[in-house]
Amino acid sequence: MRVKVGFLLRSLLVIGTFLGLVVLWSSLTPKPSDDNPFNKREGNLLPNEGPFKPVVPWPHVEGVEVDLNAIRQKHGAVVDFQKPEQELNQKQVMQQQYVTFKPQTLVYDSPVLSRGVLGNFEPKEPEPHGVLNGPGEEAKPLVLGAEYKDAVQASIKEFGFNMVASDMISLDRSISDIRHEECKYWNYDDRLLTSSVVIVFHNEGWSTLMRTVHSVIKRTPRRYLAEIVMIDDFSNKVHLKERLEEYIKQWNGLVKLYRNEKREGLIQARSIGAHKANKGQ
């Protein structure tokens, strides 16, 4: 009799546990009538209240898309990835090239492709070297010897890449032209709007940061470059303090420096830069 009672109690315990789990599972499973938060969202896509609050709205620029392929065909160019008699598949659609460069408020001429005649924005002379035959000129790789191993590893640990090699390369180093050959023969309307260039950085190495500034100035037609806006996202390295402020004075106000009072992150810092950039059209 005792065996039967114990058996019954154990059986009831197992059955009760099973039923309890079933009830718990059914209560946690969403019912068909429940609102699915992933399928239904009222109001704005982003909540008004929450951890994400943009500093300033991202600027919107109106423009007109110009179909470069149509211009190529007009001038007899061969477009390898597109055959007129065939329907475009998804890959071909992704390869379709457009350029958005026309503000709606102004009237511009479309780009013109002139085979054999250099475009109006092509440099008339070869790009000058930073240091003739120097390290990294014409974008040639710079390979350091074993004696630099410790210094290289330390720079990689601090900056994430080989700052030792970067510091040996001229800030005005020349680069090789790796563009498609066709790029040299496009002529663009030269009545372009002026631009502001925003550079965001946080504890960046000196040579890489300054080479970026030098490259923008060196390779941008001066009449279109209104300003370079540097946003320091709360850096604490010494070379980004007074030394940086003194160095950019050589450009007489073309390069401006603003410092965030706290770490904002890349996207927020870009928005701040867009807000600070007010000279470019």
KEMI-340586 format. One record per residue (C-alpha): residue number from 1; z, y, x. Coordinates in steps of 0.2 Angstrom, whole numbers, plus 2048, in hexadecimal, padded with zeros to 3 digits. Example, Ala and Ser with C-alpha at 12.3 -4.5 7.8 and 13.67 -1.06 7.14 Angstrom:
+-----+-----+-----+-----+
| seq |   z |   y |   x |
+-----+-----+-----+-----+
|   1 | 827 | 7EA | 83E |
|   2 | 824 | 7FB | 844 |
+-----+-----+-----+-----+
//
This chain:
+-----+-----+-----+-----+
| seq |   z |   y |   x |
+-----+-----+-----+-----+
|   1 | 800 | 800 | 800 |
|   2 | 804 | 80C | 80E |
|   3 | 7F3 | 808 | 816 |
|   4 | 7EA | 80D | 806 |
|   5 | 7F4 | 81D | 804 |
|   6 | 7F0 | 822 | 816 |
|   7 | 7DE | 81E | 814 |
|   8 | 7DD | 828 | 804 |
|   9 | 7E6 | 837 | 80C |
|  10 | 7DA | 837 | 81B |
|  11 | 7CB | 835 | 810 |
|  12 | 7D1 | 844 | 805 |
|  13 | 7D3 | 84E | 815 |
|  14 | 7C2 | 84B | 81B |
|  15 | 7BA | 84E | 80A |
|  16 | 7C4 | 85E | 808 |
|  17 | 7BF | 864 | 819 |
|  18 | 7AC | 861 | 815 |
|  19 | 7AD | 869 | 805 |
|  20 | 7B5 | 878 | 80D |
|  21 | 7A8 | 87A | 81A |
|  22 | 79A | 879 | 80C |
|  23 | 7A3 | 887 | 802 |
|  24 | 7A5 | 892 | 812 |
|  25 | 792 | 88F | 817 |
|  26 | 78C | 893 | 805 |
|  27 | 796 | 8A3 | 805 |
|  28 | 78F | 8A9 | 816 |
|  29 | 77D | 8A5 | 811 |
|  30 | 774 | 8B4 | 80A |
|  31 | 76E | 8B2 | 7F8 |
|  32 | 75C | 8B6 | 7F2 |
|  33 | 763 | 8C4 | 7E8 |
|  34 | 76B | 8CC | 7F7 |
|  35 | 763 | 8DB | 800 |
|  36 | 75C | 8D6 | 811 |
|  37 | 760 | 8E4 | 81D |
|  38 | 751 | 8E0 | 827 |
|  39 | 745 | 8E1 | 818 |
|  40 | 74D | 8F0 | 80F |
|  41 | 752 | 900 | 816 |
|  42 | 755 | 910 | 80C |
|  43 | 753 | 921 | 813 |
|  44 | 74D | 925 | 825 |
|  45 | 749 | 917 | 832 |
|  46 | 757 | 91E | 83D |
|  47 | 768 | 921 | 835 |
|  48 | 76E | 933 | 835 |
|  49 | 77F | 92E | 83B |
|  50 | 780 | 922 | 84A |
|  51 | 781 | 920 | 85D |
|  52 | 76F | 926 | 85F |
|  53 | 76D | 939 | 85D |
|  54 | 75E | 940 | 866 |
|  55 | 761 | 950 | 86F |
|  56 | 751 | 958 | 86A |
|  57 | 742 | 952 | 860 |
|  58 | 734 | 94B | 86A |
|  59 | 726 | 957 | 86A |
|  60 | 716 | 953 | 860 |
|  61 | 705 | 959 | 867 |
|  62 | 6F6 | 959 | 85B |
|  63 | 6E6 | 953 | 863 |
|  64 | 6D5 | 94B | 860 |
|  65 | 6D0 | 93B | 866 |
|  66 | 6BF | 93A | 86F |
|  67 | 6B6 | 92A | 871 |
|  68 | 6B1 | 928 | 883 |
|  69 | 6A6 | 918 | 87F |
|  70 | 69B | 922 | 873 |
|  71 | 698 | 92F | 881 |
|  72 | 694 | 922 | 88E |
|  73 | 687 | 91A | 882 |
|  74 | 680 | 92B | 87F |
|  75 | 67D | 92D | 891 |
|  76 | 676 | 91C | 894 |
|  77 | 685 | 914 | 89B |
|  78 | 689 | 901 | 899 |
|  79 | 699 | 8FD | 891 |
|  80 | 69D | 8EB | 897 |
|  81 | 6AA | 8E6 | 88B |
|  82 | 6A1 | 8EC | 87B |
|  83 | 690 | 8E6 | 874 |
|  84 | 689 | 8F0 | 866 |
|  85 | 682 | 8E1 | 85D |
|  86 | 693 | 8D8 | 85D |
|  87 | 6A2 | 8DC | 852 |
|  88 | 6B1 | 8E2 | 85C |
|  89 | 6BF | 8D5 | 85E |
|  90 | 6D1 | 8DA | 861 |
|  91 | 6D0 | 8D9 | 874 |
|  92 | 6C1 | 8E5 | 874 |
|  93 | 6C9 | 8F1 | 868 |
|  94 | 6D8 | 8F2 | 874 |
|  95 | 6CC | 8F6 | 882 |
|  96 | 6C4 | 904 | 878 |
|  97 | 6C7 | 914 | 882 |
|  98 | 6CB | 924 | 87A |
|  99 | 6D2 | 934 | 881 |
| 100 | 6DD | 940 | 877 |
| 101 | 6DB | 951 | 87F |
| 102 | 6D5 | 95D | 871 |
| 103 | 6E2 | 968 | 869 |
| 104 | 6DE | 96B | 857 |
| 105 | 6DF | 97E | 858 |
| 106 | 6D2 | 97F | 865 |
| 107 | 6C0 | 97A | 866 |
| 108 | 6BB | 970 | 876 |
| 109 | 6AB | 968 | 87C |
| 110 | 6AB | 955 | 87E |
| 111 | 6AB | 94E | 88F |
| 112 | 69A | 94B | 897 |
| 113 | 695 | 93C | 8A2 |
| 114 | 689 | 941 | 8B0 |
| 115 | 683 | 933 | 8BA |
| 116 | 682 | 937 | 8CD |
| 117 | 689 | 949 | 8CB |
| 118 | 69C | 94B | 8CF |
| 119 | 6A6 | 951 | 8C0 |
| 120 | 6AD | 963 | 8BF |
| 121 | 6BF | 95E | 8C3 |
| 122 | 6BA | 953 | 8D3 |
| 123 | 6C0 | 95A | 8E3 |
| 124 | 6B3 | 961 | 8EE |
| 125 | 6BB | 95C | 8FE |
| 126 | 6C4 | 94C | 903 |
| 127 | 6D7 | 94C | 900 |
| 128 | 6E0 | 953 | 90F |
| 129 | 6EC | 948 | 918 |
| 130 | 6FF | 94B | 918 |
| 131 | 700 | 945 | 92A |
| 132 | 6EF | 93F | 932 |
| 133 | 6F0 | 92C | 935 |
| 134 | 703 | 92D | 930 |
| 135 | 70D | 920 | 927 |
| 136 | 706 | 91C | 915 |
| 137 | 6F7 | 928 | 916 |
| 138 | 6E9 | 923 | 90A |
| 139 | 6F6 | 918 | 902 |
| 140 | 6F6 | 90B | 910 |
| 141 | 705 | 900 | 910 |
| 142 | 713 | 903 | 91C |
| 143 | 71C | 8F4 | 923 |
| 144 | 72C | 8F6 | 92D |
| 145 | 732 | 8EB | 93B |
| 146 | 741 | 8E0 | 93C |
| 147 | 74B | 8EE | 944 |
| 148 | 74B | 8F7 | 933 |
| 149 | 751 | 8E8 | 929 |
| 150 | 763 | 8EE | 926 |
| 151 | 75E | 900 | 922 |
| 152 | 751 | 8FA | 916 |
| 153 | 75D | 8EE | 90D |
| 154 | 76A | 8FC | 90C |
| 155 | 75D | 908 | 904 |
| 156 | 757 | 8FA | 8F8 |
| 157 | 769 | 8F8 | 8F2 |
| 158 | 76C | 90A | 8F0 |
| 159 | 75B | 910 | 8E8 |
| 160 | 753 | 8FF | 8E3 |
| 161 | 744 | 900 | 8EF |
| 162 | 740 | 903 | 901 |
| 163 | 745 | 915 | 904 |
| 164 | 744 | 914 | 917 |
| 165 | 731 | 911 | 916 |
| 166 | 730 | 91F | 909 |
| 167 | 739 | 92C | 914 |
| 168 | 72C | 928 | 922 |
| 169 | 71D | 92D | 917 |
| 170 | 718 | 93F | 915 |
| 171 | 71C | 947 | 905 |
| 172 | 709 | 94D | 905 |
| 173 | 702 | 93C | 909 |
| 174 | 6F0 | 939 | 905 |
| 175 | 6EC | 92B | 8F8 |
| 176 | 6DC | 920 | 8F6 |
| 177 | 6D1 | 922 | 8E7 |
| 178 | 6D3 | 912 | 8DD |
| 179 | 6CA | 919 | 8CD |
| 180 | 6BB | 911 | 8C5 |
| 181 | 6AB | 919 | 8CC |
| 182 | 6A7 | 920 | 8BB |
| 183 | 6B6 | 92B | 8BB |
| 184 | 6AE | 937 | 8C8 |
| 185 | 6A0 | 93C | 8BD |
| 186 | 6A8 | 942 | 8AD |
| 187 | 6A8 | 954 | 8AA |
| 188 | 6B5 | 95C | 89F |
| 189 | 6B7 | 96C | 896 |
| 190 | 6C1 | 977 | 8A2 |
| 191 | 6C9 | 981 | 894 |
| 192 | 6D8 | 976 | 894 |
| 193 | 6EA | 97B | 890 |
| 194 | 6F7 | 97D | 89D |
| 195 | 704 | 96F | 89F |
| 196 | 716 | 96D | 8A3 |
| 197 | 71B | 95E | 8AD |
| 198 | 72C | 956 | 8AA |
| 199 | 734 | 94C | 8B8 |
| 200 | 745 | 943 | 8B3 |
| 201 | 750 | 93C | 8C1 |
| 202 | 761 | 935 | 8C5 |
| 203 | 767 | 932 | 8D6 |
| 204 | 755 | 931 | 8DC |
| 205 | 751 | 92F | 8EF |
| 206 | 74B | 940 | 8F7 |
| 207 | 73A | 93B | 8FD |
| 208 | 734 | 932 | 8ED |
| 209 | 73A | 940 | 8E2 |
| 210 | 732 | 94E | 8ED |
| 211 | 722 | 944 | 8EF |
| 212 | 720 | 943 | 8DD |
| 213 | 722 | 956 | 8DC |
| 214 | 716 | 959 | 8EA |
| 215 | 709 | 94D | 8E3 |
| 216 | 709 | 956 | 8D2 |
| 217 | 706 | 966 | 8DA |
| 218 | 6FA | 960 | 8E7 |
| 219 | 6EF | 957 | 8DA |
| 220 | 6F0 | 962 | 8CB |
| 221 | 6E4 | 971 | 8C9 |
| 222 | 6EF | 980 | 8CB |
| 223 | 6E9 | 989 | 8BB |
| 224 | 6EF | 97B | 8B0 |
| 225 | 700 | 978 | 8B7 |
| 226 | 70C | 984 | 8AF |
| 227 | 71C | 97C | 8B6 |
| 228 | 725 | 96D | 8BC |
| 229 | 736 | 96A | 8B3 |
| 230 | 742 | 95F | 8BC |
| 231 | 750 | 958 | 8B2 |
| 232 | 75F | 951 | 8BD |
| 233 | 768 | 945 | 8B2 |
| 234 | 779 | 947 | 8B9 |
| 235 | 776 | 942 | 8CB |
| 236 | 784 | 942 | 8D8 |
| 237 | 77A | 940 | 8E8 |
| 238 | 77C | 94E | 8F4 |
| 239 | 76A | 950 | 8F9 |
| 240 | 766 | 954 | 8E6 |
| 241 | 772 | 963 | 8E6 |
| 242 | 770 | 973 | 8F0 |
| 243 | 762 | 96B | 8FB |
| 244 | 757 | 968 | 8EC |
| 245 | 75A | 979 | 8E5 |
| 246 | 755 | 981 | 8F5 |
| 247 | 746 | 976 | 8F8 |
| 248 | 73D | 97A | 8E7 |
| 249 | 73F | 98D | 8EA |
| 250 | 72F | 98B | 8F5 |
| 251 | 724 | 98A | 8E5 |
| 252 | 72A | 99B | 8DE |
| 253 | 730 | 995 | 8CD |
| 254 | 723 | 988 | 8CA |
| 255 | 730 | 97A | 8CC |
| 256 | 73F | 97C | 8C1 |
| 257 | 74F | 972 | 8C2 |
| 258 | 75B | 96E | 8B4 |
| 259 | 76B | 964 | 8B5 |
| 260 | 772 | 95A | 8A6 |
| 261 | 785 | 95C | 8A5 |
| 262 | 787 | 949 | 8A1 |
| 263 | 77C | 939 | 8A3 |
| 264 | 770 | 93A | 895 |
| 265 | 764 | 92B | 899 |
| 266 | 751 | 92C | 89C |
| 267 | 74B | 92F | 88A |
| 268 | 758 | 93C | 886 |
| 269 | 755 | 945 | 897 |
| 270 | 742 | 945 | 893 |
| 271 | 745 | 94D | 882 |
| 272 | 750 | 95A | 88B |
| 273 | 742 | 95D | 897 |
| 274 | 735 | 95F | 889 |
| 275 | 741 | 96C | 882 |
| 276 | 743 | 975 | 892 |
| 277 | 730 | 975 | 896 |
| 278 | 72A | 985 | 88D |
| 279 | 71C | 98C | 898 |
| 280 | 70F | 97F | 896 |
| 281 | 704 | 981 | 887 |
+-----+-----+-----+-----+
//
